[in-house]
Amino acid sequence: MAEYLFDPGYGRHLVSLVYSLEDMYSDINKFKNLNQKKFYFKQYYPGMLKLLKQNTEFYLGCLLWAVYLKSLPEGEIVGNHCLGKEYNEENSLVELLFLMKFMLTFNKDTKYFINQEFKYSEDDMNMLKIYKEFAVMNEGFVNTKKNTDLKLPDRLKAPNKTELETIKTTIDTVVSTGNFDLLNELRGYIL
């Protein structure tokens, strides 16, 4: 039986959004002086944007990988760190839910600290909602042993053979370079 990786290699390029943003905000909030807070927020802002973008693209990449895996002949999924654990929806979605909630409130901070508007893409938010549906349908992947065990939301499109090959090639490039931006070019294949 064929074997397929649970994570094609995205994980090595990703840092925890929750812990990183908590650290940044903790640093900003050490200061009582508003001008100092504004200064530090402005310093952290490009890093915050990069984290938010990368984590959003990561979830898109997970959906692309799942669609690709589902198209392959039956095989065992290896490296699934969730397999056999007890399913807890809230715990399995903590990073995703944090990202979704943060995106709804981040504009207040950007207005307050640097007088800039921040608008999270509606397309990205919809994609995160689809990922959430996907993760819940699969119960946090605690029972996902084979690629045929994966359940895909009906809202995802089925790519053709050429698109599937492009998905695989692009994912390989993303894994080798860490450039999650490349995944955005494939969004239309599944969404």
Backbone bond lengths (Angstrom), bond angles and torsions (degrees), N, CA, C in turn:
res aa  C-N    CA-C-N  psi(-1)  N-CA   C-N-CA  omega(-1)  CA-C   N-CA-C  phi
1 M - - - 1.457 - - 1.534 108.63 -
2 A 1.308 115.72 138.72 1.469 121.84 179.11 1.528 110.37 -65.57
3 E 1.328 115.63 156.62 1.462 121.54 176.23 1.521 109.23 -122.58
4 Y 1.322 114.98 138.99 1.460 121.58 179.99 1.525 109.08 -129.43
5 L 1.319 116.22 141.70 1.459 120.87 179.91 1.526 111.58 -74.36
6 F 1.315 115.77 138.51 1.464 121.26 174.31 1.530 109.54 -66.66
7 D 1.309 116.40 -45.29 1.462 123.22 176.90 1.521 107.02 -115.41
8 P 1.320 117.63 118.11 1.465 118.71 -178.05 1.523 112.96 -67.85
9 G 1.344 116.93 -8.15 1.460 121.27 179.98 1.517 113.23 130.61
10 Y 1.334 116.32 6.99 1.464 120.48 179.20 1.530 111.76 -60.50
11 G 1.328 115.69 -39.35 1.459 122.16 -171.24 1.510 114.68 -53.39
12 R 1.308 117.68 -34.88 1.468 119.39 -176.69 1.523 112.92 -70.61
13 H 1.324 117.67 -14.39 1.461 121.41 -179.62 1.529 112.54 -102.07
14 L 1.301 117.95 -1.31 1.458 121.94 -171.39 1.523 110.84 -108.10
15 V 1.326 115.66 142.09 1.464 121.05 172.03 1.518 107.82 -117.45
16 S 1.313 115.75 156.28 1.462 120.77 -177.90 1.524 110.59 -64.90
17 L 1.302 115.37 121.71 1.456 121.40 177.57 1.527 110.47 -65.05
18 V 1.311 116.40 -45.33 1.469 121.11 -177.12 1.525 110.73 -58.98
19 Y 1.324 116.95 -54.15 1.462 120.13 -176.52 1.522 112.23 -67.28
20 S 1.310 117.34 -38.36 1.465 120.28 -179.42 1.521 111.37 -65.23
21 L 1.334 116.89 -47.19 1.461 119.56 179.93 1.528 111.47 -68.65
22 E 1.327 117.13 -37.39 1.464 119.28 176.39 1.520 110.76 -60.91
23 D 1.323 117.16 -41.10 1.471 120.70 178.01 1.525 111.26 -63.31
24 M 1.329 116.70 -44.30 1.464 120.61 -179.82 1.526 111.11 -62.85
25 Y 1.329 116.45 -47.78 1.464 119.84 -179.48 1.530 111.22 -66.98
26 S 1.303 117.25 -34.14 1.464 120.37 176.78 1.523 110.11 -62.60
27 D 1.308 116.05 -42.10 1.460 121.20 178.74 1.533 110.50 -64.36
28 I 1.320 116.74 -44.77 1.466 121.81 179.83 1.529 110.35 -62.48
29 N 1.325 116.09 -42.45 1.467 120.53 -175.31 1.526 114.31 -78.21
30 K 1.315 117.44 -1.99 1.471 120.43 174.85 1.522 111.25 -66.97
31 F 1.308 115.09 -22.81 1.461 119.86 -174.98 1.520 110.95 -96.45
32 K 1.311 115.70 139.89 1.459 120.99 177.57 1.530 110.25 -88.56
33 N 1.316 116.01 -31.25 1.455 122.07 -178.14 1.524 110.38 -72.78
34 L 1.325 116.36 124.09 1.458 121.84 -177.26 1.527 111.75 -60.24
35 N 1.320 117.53 -39.37 1.466 119.70 -179.66 1.525 111.35 -63.75
36 Q 1.327 117.06 -35.98 1.465 119.73 176.50 1.531 110.37 -67.86
37 K 1.326 116.30 -41.70 1.463 119.93 177.44 1.528 110.72 -60.11
38 K 1.325 115.78 -44.74 1.458 120.18 178.92 1.526 110.88 -61.44
39 F 1.321 115.39 -42.53 1.469 120.08 179.89 1.532 110.60 -59.64
40 Y 1.326 116.84 -48.33 1.469 120.43 -178.03 1.528 112.01 -69.65
41 F 1.317 116.86 -36.54 1.462 118.79 176.49 1.528 109.37 -61.01
42 K 1.332 116.03 -44.29 1.468 120.48 179.34 1.527 111.00 -60.89
43 Q 1.333 116.79 -36.32 1.465 120.69 178.66 1.528 111.43 -68.30
44 Y 1.314 116.00 -39.24 1.465 120.81 -178.06 1.540 113.67 -82.04
45 Y 1.305 116.94 -19.65 1.464 121.58 -173.15 1.532 113.92 -52.72
46 P 1.327 120.67 -49.20 1.479 118.92 178.95 1.534 112.24 -59.81
47 G 1.317 117.61 -38.27 1.466 121.08 177.39 1.516 112.06 -66.87
48 M 1.330 115.99 -37.85 1.467 120.25 177.04 1.522 110.28 -62.48
49 L 1.331 116.16 -46.47 1.463 120.10 179.73 1.523 111.24 -60.53
50 K 1.323 116.04 -41.86 1.467 120.18 179.61 1.532 110.76 -62.83
51 L 1.329 116.81 -44.15 1.470 121.22 177.93 1.525 111.71 -60.80
52 L 1.316 116.73 -45.88 1.464 121.49 -178.57 1.522 110.63 -63.65
53 K 1.303 116.14 -44.02 1.470 121.31 -179.78 1.524 110.28 -65.33
54 Q 1.314 116.61 -46.84 1.469 120.37 -177.89 1.524 111.34 -63.44
55 N 1.320 117.26 -42.20 1.466 119.71 -179.94 1.521 111.50 -68.48
56 T 1.321 117.54 -36.50 1.459 120.79 176.11 1.527 109.78 -63.07
57 E 1.326 115.96 -46.48 1.463 120.55 -179.79 1.529 111.22 -66.11
58 F 1.321 117.18 -31.23 1.462 120.84 176.20 1.533 110.60 -59.31
59 Y 1.336 117.12 -45.58 1.470 119.84 -179.87 1.527 111.54 -65.65
60 L 1.327 116.70 -36.50 1.458 120.02 173.40 1.530 109.35 -61.46
61 G 1.326 116.09 -43.36 1.459 120.92 178.72 1.515 112.70 -61.55
62 C 1.319 116.70 -36.53 1.469 120.17 178.05 1.530 110.52 -65.29
63 L 1.320 116.19 -41.22 1.469 119.45 177.71 1.527 110.60 -65.24
64 L 1.317 116.74 -42.57 1.468 120.13 178.34 1.521 110.88 -61.60
65 W 1.335 116.35 -42.74 1.467 120.52 179.96 1.531 110.47 -64.00
66 A 1.326 116.62 -42.01 1.466 120.40 -179.71 1.529 110.97 -63.70
67 V 1.320 116.92 -42.91 1.465 120.82 178.47 1.529 109.26 -62.38
68 Y 1.331 115.96 -42.27 1.466 119.55 179.15 1.530 110.48 -63.68
69 L 1.338 117.09 -47.91 1.471 120.66 -179.97 1.525 111.47 -58.79
70 K 1.311 115.85 -41.35 1.462 120.67 -177.63 1.533 111.53 -64.13
71 S 1.328 117.07 -24.79 1.465 121.11 -178.39 1.536 112.77 -81.79
72 L 1.320 117.17 -11.55 1.464 121.79 -175.57 1.524 111.40 -86.58
73 P 1.332 116.76 160.89 1.472 119.34 174.34 1.535 109.86 -60.14
74 E 1.316 115.89 155.64 1.463 120.54 -176.92 1.524 111.15 -53.33
75 G 1.323 114.23 133.70 1.454 120.09 178.70 1.512 110.59 -159.02
76 E 1.311 115.28 165.58 1.458 121.90 -179.35 1.522 109.69 -82.93
77 I 1.323 116.10 139.02 1.457 121.09 175.46 1.530 107.44 -92.65
78 V 1.327 115.66 122.73 1.462 120.71 -179.36 1.528 109.91 -107.75
79 G 1.322 114.78 148.97 1.454 120.44 178.29 1.516 114.21 84.00
80 N 1.320 117.86 16.01 1.459 121.39 178.64 1.529 108.18 -79.28
81 H 1.314 116.26 99.28 1.474 121.39 -178.58 1.531 112.82 -71.04
82 C 1.312 117.65 -9.60 1.465 122.05 178.99 1.528 112.28 -89.45
83 L 1.316 116.39 -21.73 1.461 122.30 -173.69 1.528 111.78 -55.38
84 G 1.332 114.46 129.98 1.457 120.70 175.55 1.520 114.94 84.28
85 K 1.319 117.49 -7.74 1.467 119.98 178.64 1.521 109.72 -80.70
86 E 1.308 115.05 164.57 1.460 120.18 176.54 1.522 108.94 -78.93
87 Y 1.325 116.38 132.60 1.459 120.72 -177.41 1.512 111.21 -78.17
88 N 1.332 115.11 127.78 1.453 122.99 173.30 1.523 105.80 -134.72
89 E 1.316 116.45 107.81 1.465 120.98 -173.58 1.519 112.35 -55.67
90 E 1.317 117.00 -47.39 1.462 120.29 -177.59 1.525 111.55 -61.45
91 N 1.327 117.36 -45.83 1.466 120.40 -179.74 1.523 112.52 -67.07
92 S 1.324 116.84 -36.02 1.462 119.33 -177.72 1.531 112.18 -73.30
93 L 1.322 116.93 -19.07 1.466 121.10 -177.35 1.524 113.71 -111.18
94 V 1.330 117.89 11.80 1.463 120.79 -171.24 1.531 112.68 -56.29
95 E 1.315 119.03 -46.45 1.473 121.30 -179.14 1.530 110.73 -67.10
96 L 1.319 116.90 -43.78 1.465 121.09 -179.69 1.528 110.70 -62.87
97 L 1.323 117.36 -48.04 1.464 120.96 -179.02 1.522 110.94 -63.58
98 F 1.328 116.25 -37.59 1.468 120.31 176.71 1.528 109.50 -61.47
99 L 1.330 117.25 -47.30 1.464 121.45 179.72 1.522 110.83 -59.27
100 M 1.310 116.88 -46.82 1.465 120.41 -178.00 1.530 111.43 -63.37
101 K 1.305 116.86 -42.33 1.463 120.82 179.59 1.527 110.48 -68.81
102 F 1.318 116.23 -43.42 1.461 120.92 -178.86 1.525 110.95 -60.59
103 M 1.332 116.68 -40.09 1.458 120.40 -178.79 1.523 112.36 -63.41
104 L 1.312 116.36 -27.13 1.470 119.80 179.74 1.525 112.16 -78.56
105 T 1.344 117.27 -20.89 1.464 120.44 -175.84 1.532 113.79 -112.31
106 F 1.312 117.69 -12.70 1.466 121.16 -174.48 1.525 112.15 -60.93
107 N 1.325 118.23 -32.11 1.460 121.37 -179.73 1.529 111.61 -59.79
108 K 1.326 117.52 -35.42 1.466 120.19 177.98 1.522 110.66 -61.01
109 D 1.324 116.25 -42.56 1.466 120.56 -179.88 1.526 111.43 -67.67
110 T 1.331 116.52 -42.21 1.467 118.15 -178.70 1.529 110.74 -66.48
111 K 1.322 117.36 -36.04 1.470 120.52 176.35 1.528 110.43 -66.19
112 Y 1.324 115.70 -44.95 1.460 121.30 -175.33 1.531 112.14 -68.57
113 F 1.324 116.25 -48.20 1.457 119.76 -172.54 1.526 114.32 -86.55
114 I 1.322 118.50 -35.78 1.470 119.04 -175.18 1.527 112.93 -130.00
115 N 1.323 116.40 8.87 1.461 121.89 176.13 1.535 112.29 55.07
116 Q 1.329 116.08 43.10 1.462 121.76 178.20 1.523 109.75 -127.81
117 E 1.315 114.94 146.53 1.457 121.12 174.83 1.529 108.69 -82.48
118 F 1.310 115.83 139.82 1.457 120.82 172.29 1.513 107.08 -125.83
119 K 1.316 116.21 124.52 1.468 120.35 179.83 1.517 107.97 -124.28
120 Y 1.320 115.60 115.91 1.463 120.56 176.68 1.519 107.74 -79.30
121 S 1.290 116.16 134.17 1.457 122.51 -176.72 1.529 111.53 -58.11
122 E 1.317 115.05 132.38 1.467 120.45 176.51 1.538 110.29 -63.44
123 D 1.334 116.23 -35.71 1.466 120.56 177.35 1.526 110.92 -62.41
124 D 1.337 115.84 -41.08 1.467 119.51 178.46 1.527 111.21 -65.83
125 M 1.330 116.62 -41.61 1.463 119.79 179.57 1.525 110.43 -64.23
126 N 1.325 117.28 -40.67 1.465 120.58 177.28 1.524 111.16 -63.75
127 M 1.333 116.09 -39.39 1.467 119.88 177.87 1.526 110.32 -63.21
128 L 1.340 117.39 -41.27 1.468 120.57 178.16 1.527 110.78 -63.43
129 K 1.303 117.47 -36.36 1.469 121.15 177.24 1.532 110.28 -65.22
130 I 1.317 116.43 -38.62 1.467 120.13 177.01 1.526 109.84 -67.22
131 Y 1.333 116.77 -40.45 1.468 119.06 177.75 1.535 109.98 -62.37
132 K 1.322 116.37 -41.87 1.473 119.73 178.98 1.530 109.91 -59.55
133 E 1.327 116.49 -45.45 1.466 121.01 177.50 1.534 110.16 -58.48
134 F 1.323 116.04 -43.90 1.464 122.41 179.01 1.531 110.87 -60.21
135 A 1.328 117.29 -47.65 1.470 121.19 -178.76 1.526 111.64 -65.18
136 V 1.331 116.99 -39.23 1.470 121.03 179.25 1.526 110.24 -68.90
137 M 1.329 117.29 -43.45 1.475 121.10 178.40 1.529 111.22 -56.72
138 N 1.320 115.39 -35.46 1.464 121.37 -177.25 1.526 112.61 -95.97
139 E 1.335 115.62 11.78 1.472 122.96 177.62 1.528 111.98 45.78
140 G 1.331 115.04 50.52 1.464 119.34 176.82 1.522 113.43 64.11
141 F 1.315 117.96 15.50 1.471 125.24 175.94 1.533 113.17 66.95
142 V 1.325 116.78 22.16 1.470 120.40 -178.98 1.525 112.48 -71.70
143 N 1.327 117.13 -17.45 1.465 121.04 179.08 1.532 112.48 -118.92
144 T 1.310 116.99 13.66 1.458 121.33 -175.66 1.524 110.32 -87.31
145 K 1.340 115.33 97.83 1.463 121.41 -179.82 1.520 112.14 -99.87
146 K 1.339 115.74 -32.40 1.458 121.21 -177.09 1.528 109.35 -126.46
147 N 1.309 115.41 159.67 1.465 118.80 177.34 1.524 111.54 -64.16
148 T 1.322 117.11 -26.36 1.465 120.24 178.52 1.534 111.93 -73.75
149 D 1.336 116.99 -13.00 1.466 121.04 176.25 1.532 111.39 -76.88
150 L 1.319 117.12 -19.78 1.461 120.66 -177.58 1.521 110.71 -65.52
151 K 1.326 115.02 135.87 1.461 121.66 174.95 1.528 107.06 -111.35
152 L 1.316 115.92 131.53 1.466 120.85 -179.49 1.525 110.21 -110.49
153 P 1.326 117.21 138.36 1.468 119.69 176.40 1.524 110.75 -60.47
154 D 1.315 116.17 145.28 1.463 121.90 179.73 1.524 112.24 -60.44
155 R 1.325 116.69 -25.19 1.469 120.72 -177.72 1.522 112.93 -71.94
156 L 1.326 117.46 -12.80 1.461 119.86 177.57 1.522 109.99 -82.55
157 K 1.329 115.24 136.73 1.461 120.88 177.39 1.527 109.43 -82.58
158 A 1.310 115.93 156.67 1.463 121.98 175.64 1.528 108.69 -97.43
159 P 1.321 118.07 112.88 1.464 120.58 -179.99 1.526 111.62 -69.28
160 N 1.331 116.00 154.63 1.458 120.16 175.51 1.537 109.30 -79.01
161 K 1.312 116.49 177.46 1.467 121.58 -174.57 1.532 111.96 -60.38
162 T 1.307 117.52 -43.28 1.466 121.44 179.51 1.524 110.51 -63.94
163 E 1.330 116.40 -42.88 1.467 120.39 178.54 1.526 110.79 -64.12
164 L 1.324 117.40 -39.30 1.471 120.73 177.28 1.526 111.22 -61.94
165 E 1.321 116.62 -40.50 1.464 119.97 177.42 1.520 110.96 -64.76
166 T 1.333 116.57 -39.61 1.466 121.36 177.48 1.529 110.44 -65.25
167 I 1.329 116.98 -40.13 1.466 120.93 177.45 1.525 109.34 -58.73
168 K 1.319 117.53 -48.40 1.470 121.84 -178.35 1.531 111.06 -62.76
169 T 1.311 117.31 -47.04 1.460 121.47 -179.74 1.525 111.16 -61.83
170 T 1.321 116.31 -43.90 1.468 120.81 -179.53 1.523 110.69 -66.40
171 I 1.314 117.66 -42.10 1.466 120.51 177.77 1.527 110.05 -61.13
172 D 1.316 117.66 -42.09 1.472 120.71 176.80 1.526 111.00 -58.85
173 T 1.318 116.73 -41.49 1.470 121.13 178.57 1.522 110.63 -65.91
174 V 1.323 116.81 -43.62 1.469 121.11 178.99 1.528 110.18 -60.72
175 V 1.312 116.45 -43.43 1.464 120.83 -179.22 1.532 110.51 -64.10
176 S 1.324 117.62 -38.89 1.462 119.78 -178.08 1.530 112.85 -78.51
177 T 1.343 117.09 -27.04 1.469 119.67 -176.33 1.530 114.32 -106.34
178 G 1.327 117.14 -24.20 1.461 120.66 -174.22 1.520 112.53 79.64
179 N 1.328 118.20 8.12 1.460 122.67 -178.55 1.530 110.34 -88.92
180 F 1.328 115.64 87.50 1.460 121.77 -178.49 1.534 112.64 -67.00
181 D 1.339 117.23 -18.62 1.467 120.96 179.95 1.527 112.27 -56.20
182 L 1.321 116.64 -31.13 1.467 120.85 -177.33 1.524 112.23 -60.93
183 L 1.320 116.48 -25.46 1.464 120.29 -177.86 1.528 112.61 -67.43
184 N 1.327 116.13 -27.41 1.468 119.73 -178.81 1.522 112.57 -61.69
185 E 1.328 116.83 -28.31 1.459 120.69 179.51 1.534 111.52 -67.43
186 L 1.339 116.85 -18.73 1.462 121.84 -177.01 1.531 113.08 -98.75
187 R 1.294 116.83 -3.64 1.461 122.57 -175.20 1.528 111.85 -50.36
188 G 1.313 116.39 -44.63 1.461 120.77 -177.94 1.519 114.69 -66.15
189 Y 1.316 117.56 -16.21 1.466 120.59 178.47 1.520 112.34 -69.12
190 I 1.339 116.02 -29.52 1.470 118.78 -175.89 1.527 114.06 -122.48
191 L 1.319 118.10 -18.98 1.474 120.66 -176.68 1.525 111.73 -109.85
